[in-house]
Amino acid sequence: MSGMDVGIGLLGSILVAGAAYSKRSLTASGAAAAVVLGTLMYSLGSAAWFGTLIAFFVASTLLSKYKHKRKAAIESGYAKSGNRDAGQVAANGGLGLLLCIGSVIAPHPAWWAAFVGVMAAVTADTWATEIGGLSRTAPRSILTGRKVAPGTSGGVTALGLLATCAGGLFIGAAAWLLARLGSGAVTGASGQQAAAVLTAGAQHPLETLLPLLAAGLAGGLAGSLSDSLIGAKWQAMYRCAVCGRDIERGSHCGSPAEPLRGFAWMTNDAVNVIGSLFGGAAALAAVLLAGWL
């Protein structure tokens, strides 16, 4: 980690987080957390790691603003909205930062594969929520297959599943593009090894398009679907005493809501972290089974 890397990471993070804060996509705590996360990601993991994180954040933020008024009624029952706080930033990017740190301590391309899966998971889940919320057909419970009200935790739609796949593939493509910035920067190769790869005109499989698309798709699907499954079965849910809606937050319509099911500690952020773990594991399994690692 050089002073220049820290400076570049800090400046880039401040610019992105500041713009997001000005557009009310981040709270003050969320912006501060994003600056810390982005600075560490760039200074430890290079532009590829940092850029993939930014690709998730920018694309997901733009989607959260798309047809916001139409989605406002549904989002009123969510534990968190598109205005991300520090908890959401940590839940979406914290595991990725740990993987980045792992790649510094014990360099190996497996860290990069898992990182792509984690970023694909949080992206796919966000895209499924933002785009799936616009579906004209009622969502169905991932547990029972029965129709549920829009915004119900664990509800899935065909449009949401398509968005899940698109989000995972988007991260895979972004990771591939960013990995081309420098061979060895994402796979843990030493400078000498990276030079040898470039001289031979070859790349590590995890710096080429197909493996990263596969990792993104596997991570996105596994992460988003596990998020829905855990949300439907174990996430803390409440019932509004005023309107009768099942919601993720402890208050609604200006009144305290009644506990309905799930574990009190299984918040939306906790579900996101667990979904990210599944996404990272699925991406790693995909590249291992395909012989790319």
DRENSE-63840 format. One record per residue (C-alpha): residue number from 0; x, y, z. Coordinates in Angstrom, 1 decimal. Example, Ala and Ser with C-alpha at 12.3 -4.5 7.8 and 13.67 -1.06 7.14 Angstrom:
// residues 2
+------+--------+--------+--------+
! roza !     c1 !     c2 !     c3 !
+------+--------+--------+--------+
!    0 !   12.3 !   -4.5 !    7.8 !
!    1 !   13.7 !   -1.1 !    7.1 !
+------+--------+--------+--------+
// end
This chain:
// residues 293
+------+--------+--------+--------+
! roza !     c1 !     c2 !     c3 !
+------+--------+--------+--------+
!    0 !    0.0 !    0.0 !    0.0 !
!    1 !    1.6 !    3.2 !   -1.1 !
!    2 !    0.8 !    6.8 !   -0.2 !
!    3 !   -0.3 !    7.5 !   -3.8 !
!    4 !   -2.7 !    4.5 !   -3.8 !
!    5 !   -4.3 !    5.8 !   -0.5 !
!    6 !   -4.6 !    9.3 !   -1.9 !
!    7 !   -6.2 !    8.1 !   -5.2 !
!    8 !   -8.5 !    5.8 !   -3.3 !
!    9 !   -9.5 !    8.5 !   -0.9 !
!   10 !  -10.1 !   11.1 !   -3.6 !
!   11 !  -12.1 !    8.8 !   -5.8 !
!   12 !  -14.2 !    7.6 !   -2.8 !
!   13 !  -14.9 !   11.1 !   -1.6 !
!   14 !  -16.1 !   12.1 !   -5.1 !
!   15 !  -18.4 !    9.1 !   -5.5 !
!   16 !  -19.7 !    9.2 !   -1.9 !
!   17 !  -20.1 !   13.0 !   -2.1 !
!   18 !  -22.2 !   12.8 !   -5.3 !
!   19 !  -24.3 !   10.0 !   -3.8 !
!   20 !  -24.9 !   12.0 !   -0.6 !
!   21 !  -25.9 !   15.1 !   -2.6 !
!   22 !  -28.5 !   12.9 !   -4.4 !
!   23 !  -29.7 !   11.5 !   -1.1 !
!   24 !  -28.6 !    8.0 !   -2.1 !
!   25 !  -26.4 !    7.8 !    1.0 !
!   26 !  -26.9 !    9.2 !    4.5 !
!   27 !  -24.1 !   11.0 !    6.2 !
!   28 !  -23.0 !    7.8 !    8.0 !
!   29 !  -23.3 !    5.8 !    4.7 !
!   30 !  -21.1 !    8.4 !    2.9 !
!   31 !  -18.5 !    8.2 !    5.6 !
!   32 !  -18.5 !    4.4 !    5.6 !
!   33 !  -18.3 !    4.4 !    1.8 !
!   34 !  -15.2 !    6.6 !    1.8 !
!   35 !  -13.5 !    4.3 !    4.3 !
!   36 !  -14.5 !    1.2 !    2.4 !
!   37 !  -13.5 !    2.6 !   -1.0 !
!   38 !  -10.2 !    3.9 !    0.1 !
!   39 !   -9.2 !    0.6 !    1.6 !
!   40 !  -10.4 !   -1.3 !   -1.4 !
!   41 !   -8.3 !    0.7 !   -3.8 !
!   42 !   -5.2 !    1.0 !   -1.8 !
!   43 !   -5.2 !   -2.8 !   -1.0 !
!   44 !   -6.7 !   -4.3 !   -4.1 !
!   45 !   -6.0 !   -2.1 !   -7.1 !
!   46 !   -8.5 !   -0.4 !   -9.5 !
!   47 !  -10.1 !   -3.8 !  -10.4 !
!   48 !  -11.3 !   -4.4 !   -6.9 !
!   49 !  -12.3 !   -0.8 !   -6.3 !
!   50 !  -13.9 !   -0.4 !   -9.7 !
!   51 !  -16.1 !   -3.5 !   -9.3 !
!   52 !  -17.4 !   -2.2 !   -6.0 !
!   53 !  -18.1 !    1.2 !   -7.6 !
!   54 !  -19.8 !   -0.5 !  -10.5 !
!   55 !  -22.2 !   -2.2 !   -8.1 !
!   56 !  -22.9 !    1.0 !   -6.2 !
!   57 !  -23.4 !    3.3 !   -9.1 !
!   58 !  -25.6 !    1.0 !  -11.1 !
!   59 !  -27.7 !    0.0 !   -8.1 !
!   60 !  -28.1 !    3.7 !   -7.0 !
!   61 !  -29.3 !    4.7 !  -10.5 !
!   62 !  -31.8 !    1.8 !  -10.5 !
!   63 !  -33.1 !    2.8 !   -7.0 !
!   64 !  -34.0 !    6.2 !   -8.5 !
!   65 !  -35.8 !    4.8 !  -11.5 !
!   66 !  -39.5 !    5.1 !  -11.2 !
!   67 !  -39.0 !    5.8 !   -7.5 !
!   68 !  -42.6 !    7.2 !   -7.0 !
!   69 !  -44.1 !    4.0 !   -8.4 !
!   70 !  -42.1 !    1.9 !   -6.0 !
!   71 !  -42.5 !    4.2 !   -3.0 !
!   72 !  -45.5 !    2.4 !   -1.5 !
!   73 !  -43.8 !   -0.9 !   -1.6 !
!   74 !  -40.5 !    0.5 !   -0.2 !
!   75 !  -42.4 !    1.9 !    2.8 !
!   76 !  -42.4 !   -1.6 !    4.3 !
!   77 !  -38.7 !   -2.3 !    3.7 !
!   78 !  -36.4 !   -2.1 !    6.7 !
!   79 !  -34.0 !    0.0 !    4.5 !
!   80 !  -34.7 !    2.3 !    1.6 !
!   81 !  -32.5 !    3.4 !   -1.3 !
!   82 !  -30.9 !    6.0 !    1.0 !
!   83 !  -28.2 !    3.7 !    2.3 !
!   84 !  -26.7 !    4.1 !    5.8 !
!   85 !  -23.4 !    2.8 !    7.2 !
!   86 !  -25.0 !   -0.5 !    8.1 !
!   87 !  -26.1 !   -1.1 !    4.5 !
!   88 !  -22.7 !    0.0 !    3.1 !
!   89 !  -21.0 !   -2.5 !    5.5 !
!   90 !  -23.5 !   -5.3 !    4.7 !
!   91 !  -23.0 !   -4.8 !    1.0 !
!   92 !  -19.2 !   -4.2 !    0.9 !
!   93 !  -17.7 !   -5.4 !    4.1 !
!   94 !  -17.3 !   -9.0 !    3.1 !
!   95 !  -15.7 !   -7.9 !   -0.2 !
!   96 !  -13.2 !   -5.9 !    1.8 !
!   97 !  -12.3 !   -8.9 !    3.9 !
!   98 !  -11.7 !  -10.9 !    0.8 !
!   99 !   -9.5 !   -8.1 !   -0.6 !
!  100 !   -7.5 !   -8.1 !    2.7 !
!  101 !   -7.2 !  -11.9 !    2.4 !
!  102 !   -5.7 !  -11.6 !   -1.1 !
!  103 !   -3.1 !   -9.3 !    0.3 !
!  104 !   -2.2 !  -11.6 !    3.2 !
!  105 !   -2.2 !  -14.8 !    1.2 !
!  106 !   -2.3 !  -14.0 !   -2.6 !
!  107 !   -4.4 !  -16.5 !   -4.6 !
!  108 !   -6.9 !  -16.1 !   -7.4 !
!  109 !   -9.6 !  -17.8 !   -5.3 !
!  110 !  -10.0 !  -14.5 !   -3.4 !
!  111 !  -10.9 !  -12.7 !   -6.6 !
!  112 !  -13.4 !  -15.4 !   -7.7 !
!  113 !  -15.2 !  -15.2 !   -4.3 !
!  114 !  -15.1 !  -11.4 !   -4.4 !
!  115 !  -16.8 !  -11.3 !   -7.8 !
!  116 !  -19.4 !  -13.7 !   -6.4 !
!  117 !  -20.0 !  -11.4 !   -3.4 !
!  118 !  -20.4 !   -8.3 !   -5.5 !
!  119 !  -22.6 !  -10.2 !   -7.9 !
!  120 !  -24.8 !  -11.3 !   -5.1 !
!  121 !  -25.4 !   -7.9 !   -3.7 !
!  122 !  -25.9 !   -6.4 !   -7.1 !
!  123 !  -28.3 !   -9.2 !   -8.2 !
!  124 !  -30.4 !   -8.9 !   -5.0 !
!  125 !  -30.6 !   -5.1 !   -5.4 !
!  126 !  -31.6 !   -5.3 !   -9.1 !
!  127 !  -34.2 !   -8.0 !   -8.3 !
!  128 !  -35.7 !   -5.7 !   -5.7 !
!  129 !  -35.6 !   -2.5 !   -7.8 !
!  130 !  -36.7 !   -4.0 !  -11.1 !
!  131 !  -38.8 !   -6.8 !   -9.7 !
!  132 !  -40.8 !   -4.2 !   -7.8 !
!  133 !  -42.1 !   -2.9 !  -11.2 !
!  134 !  -43.5 !   -6.3 !  -12.2 !
!  135 !  -47.1 !   -6.2 !  -13.3 !
!  136 !  -47.7 !   -9.7 !  -12.0 !
!  137 !  -48.0 !  -10.5 !   -8.3 !
!  138 !  -44.9 !  -12.0 !   -6.7 !
!  139 !  -45.0 !  -15.6 !   -5.4 !
!  140 !  -43.5 !  -16.9 !   -2.1 !
!  141 !  -40.2 !  -18.7 !   -2.7 !
!  142 !  -41.3 !  -21.1 !    0.0 !
!  143 !  -44.9 !  -22.0 !   -1.0 !
!  144 !  -45.3 !  -20.7 !   -4.5 !
!  145 !  -48.4 !  -18.8 !   -3.4 !
!  146 !  -49.1 !  -15.2 !   -4.5 !
!  147 !  -48.0 !  -12.6 !   -1.9 !
!  148 !  -48.4 !   -8.9 !   -1.7 !
!  149 !  -45.7 !   -6.8 !   -3.6 !
!  150 !  -42.8 !   -6.0 !   -1.2 !
!  151 !  -43.3 !   -9.2 !    0.9 !
!  152 !  -40.0 !  -10.6 !    2.0 !
!  153 !  -39.3 !  -13.8 !    0.1 !
!  154 !  -41.6 !  -12.9 !   -2.8 !
!  155 !  -40.2 !  -13.5 !   -6.3 !
!  156 !  -41.3 !  -12.6 !   -9.8 !
!  157 !  -40.2 !  -13.6 !  -13.3 !
!  158 !  -39.0 !  -10.1 !  -13.9 !
!  159 !  -37.1 !  -10.1 !  -10.7 !
!  160 !  -35.3 !  -13.4 !  -11.7 !
!  161 !  -34.4 !  -11.9 !  -15.0 !
!  162 !  -33.0 !   -8.8 !  -13.2 !
!  163 !  -31.1 !  -11.2 !  -10.9 !
!  164 !  -29.3 !  -12.8 !  -13.8 !
!  165 !  -28.7 !   -9.4 !  -15.4 !
!  166 !  -27.1 !   -8.0 !  -12.2 !
!  167 !  -24.8 !  -11.0 !  -11.9 !
!  168 !  -23.7 !  -10.9 !  -15.5 !
!  169 !  -23.2 !   -7.1 !  -15.2 !
!  170 !  -20.7 !   -7.6 !  -12.4 !
!  171 !  -18.9 !  -10.4 !  -14.2 !
!  172 !  -18.5 !   -8.2 !  -17.3 !
!  173 !  -17.4 !   -5.2 !  -15.2 !
!  174 !  -14.9 !   -7.4 !  -13.4 !
!  175 !  -13.5 !   -8.7 !  -16.7 !
!  176 !  -13.1 !   -5.2 !  -18.1 !
!  177 !  -11.4 !   -3.9 !  -15.0 !
!  178 !   -9.2 !   -7.0 !  -14.7 !
!  179 !   -7.8 !   -6.1 !  -18.2 !
!  180 !   -6.2 !   -3.0 !  -16.6 !
!  181 !   -3.3 !   -5.1 !  -15.3 !
!  182 !   -2.6 !   -8.8 !  -15.4 !
!  183 !   -1.8 !  -10.1 !  -12.0 !
!  184 !   -3.5 !   -7.3 !  -10.2 !
!  185 !   -6.5 !   -9.5 !   -9.3 !
!  186 !   -5.2 !  -13.0 !   -9.3 !
!  187 !   -2.4 !  -12.6 !   -6.8 !
!  188 !    0.4 !  -13.0 !   -9.3 !
!  189 !    3.8 !  -11.5 !   -8.5 !
!  190 !    5.2 !   -8.8 !  -10.7 !
!  191 !    7.6 !  -11.3 !  -12.3 !
!  192 !    4.7 !  -13.8 !  -12.9 !
!  193 !    2.5 !  -11.1 !  -14.4 !
!  194 !    5.3 !  -10.0 !  -16.7 !
!  195 !    5.7 !  -13.7 !  -17.9 !
!  196 !    2.0 !  -13.9 !  -18.6 !
!  197 !    2.0 !  -10.7 !  -20.6 !
!  198 !    5.1 !  -11.9 !  -22.6 !
!  199 !    3.4 !  -15.1 !  -23.4 !
!  200 !    0.3 !  -13.3 !  -24.6 !
!  201 !   -1.9 !  -15.2 !  -22.2 !
!  202 !   -4.1 !  -14.4 !  -19.2 !
!  203 !   -5.2 !  -16.2 !  -16.1 !
!  204 !   -8.7 !  -17.6 !  -16.7 !
!  205 !  -10.1 !  -15.4 !  -13.9 !
!  206 !   -9.0 !  -12.4 !  -16.0 !
!  207 !  -11.0 !  -13.5 !  -19.1 !
!  208 !  -14.6 !  -13.0 !  -19.9 !
!  209 !  -16.3 !  -16.4 !  -19.8 !
!  210 !  -15.1 !  -17.5 !  -16.3 !
!  211 !  -16.0 !  -14.1 !  -14.8 !
!  212 !  -19.5 !  -14.1 !  -16.4 !
!  213 !  -20.0 !  -17.6 !  -15.0 !
!  214 !  -18.8 !  -16.5 !  -11.5 !
!  215 !  -21.1 !  -13.4 !  -11.7 !
!  216 !  -24.1 !  -15.4 !  -12.8 !
!  217 !  -23.6 !  -18.2 !  -10.2 !
!  218 !  -22.9 !  -15.7 !   -7.4 !
!  219 !  -25.8 !  -13.5 !   -8.4 !
!  220 !  -28.3 !  -16.3 !   -8.5 !
!  221 !  -27.1 !  -18.0 !   -5.4 !
!  222 !  -26.9 !  -14.8 !   -3.4 !
!  223 !  -30.2 !  -13.4 !   -4.4 !
!  224 !  -32.2 !  -16.6 !   -4.1 !
!  225 !  -30.7 !  -17.4 !   -0.7 !
!  226 !  -31.5 !  -13.9 !    0.4 !
!  227 !  -35.1 !  -14.4 !   -0.6 !
!  228 !  -35.3 !  -17.8 !    1.1 !
!  229 !  -33.8 !  -16.6 !    4.4 !
!  230 !  -35.9 !  -13.5 !    4.2 !
!  231 !  -39.1 !  -15.6 !    3.8 !
!  232 !  -38.2 !  -18.0 !    6.6 !
!  233 !  -36.1 !  -16.4 !    9.3 !
!  234 !  -35.9 !  -12.6 !    8.8 !
!  235 !  -37.6 !  -10.5 !   11.5 !
!  236 !  -41.0 !   -9.5 !   10.2 !
!  237 !  -43.7 !   -7.3 !   11.7 !
!  238 !  -47.4 !   -6.5 !   11.1 !
!  239 !  -48.6 !   -2.9 !   11.0 !
!  240 !  -51.3 !   -2.4 !   13.6 !
!  241 !  -52.9 !    0.3 !   11.4 !
!  242 !  -52.9 !   -0.9 !    7.8 !
!  243 !  -52.3 !   -4.6 !    8.5 !
!  244 !  -49.3 !   -4.9 !    6.1 !
!  245 !  -46.5 !   -7.4 !    6.8 !
!  246 !  -43.3 !   -5.3 !    6.9 !
!  247 !  -39.6 !   -5.5 !    7.7 !
!  248 !  -39.5 !   -2.6 !   10.1 !
!  249 !  -40.7 !   -2.2 !   13.7 !
!  250 !  -43.0 !    0.8 !   12.9 !
!  251 !  -45.3 !    1.8 !   10.1 !
!  252 !  -48.1 !    4.3 !    9.6 !
!  253 !  -46.7 !    6.3 !   12.5 !
!  254 !  -47.2 !    3.5 !   15.0 !
!  255 !  -45.2 !    0.6 !   16.5 !
!  256 !  -45.7 !   -2.7 !   14.6 !
!  257 !  -46.4 !   -6.1 !   16.1 !
!  258 !  -43.8 !   -8.8 !   15.9 !
!  259 !  -44.9 !  -11.5 !   13.4 !
!  260 !  -42.2 !  -14.0 !   12.9 !
!  261 !  -38.4 !  -14.6 !   12.5 !
!  262 !  -35.5 !  -13.8 !   14.8 !
!  263 !  -35.1 !  -10.3 !   16.1 !
!  264 !  -31.4 !  -10.3 !   15.2 !
!  265 !  -32.1 !  -11.5 !   11.6 !
!  266 !  -32.3 !   -8.0 !   10.1 !
!  267 !  -32.2 !   -7.0 !    6.5 !
!  268 !  -28.5 !   -6.3 !    6.8 !
!  269 !  -27.8 !   -9.7 !    8.4 !
!  270 !  -29.7 !  -11.4 !    5.5 !
!  271 !  -27.7 !   -9.4 !    3.0 !
!  272 !  -24.4 !  -10.6 !    4.6 !
!  273 !  -25.5 !  -14.2 !    4.6 !
!  274 !  -26.7 !  -13.9 !    1.0 !
!  275 !  -23.3 !  -12.5 !    0.1 !
!  276 !  -21.6 !  -15.5 !    1.7 !
!  277 !  -23.6 !  -17.9 !   -0.5 !
!  278 !  -22.8 !  -15.8 !   -3.6 !
!  279 !  -19.1 !  -15.9 !   -2.9 !
!  280 !  -19.2 !  -19.6 !   -2.3 !
!  281 !  -21.2 !  -20.3 !   -5.4 !
!  282 !  -18.9 !  -18.3 !   -7.6 !
!  283 !  -15.8 !  -20.0 !   -6.2 !
!  284 !  -17.5 !  -23.4 !   -6.7 !
!  285 !  -18.4 !  -22.6 !  -10.3 !
!  286 !  -14.8 !  -21.7 !  -11.3 !
!  287 !  -13.5 !  -24.7 !   -9.4 !
!  288 !  -15.9 !  -27.2 !  -11.1 !
!  289 !  -15.1 !  -25.7 !  -14.5 !
!  290 !  -11.4 !  -26.1 !  -13.9 !
!  291 !  -10.6 !  -22.4 !  -14.2 !
!  292 !   -8.9 !  -22.4 !  -10.8 !
+------+--------+--------+--------+
// end
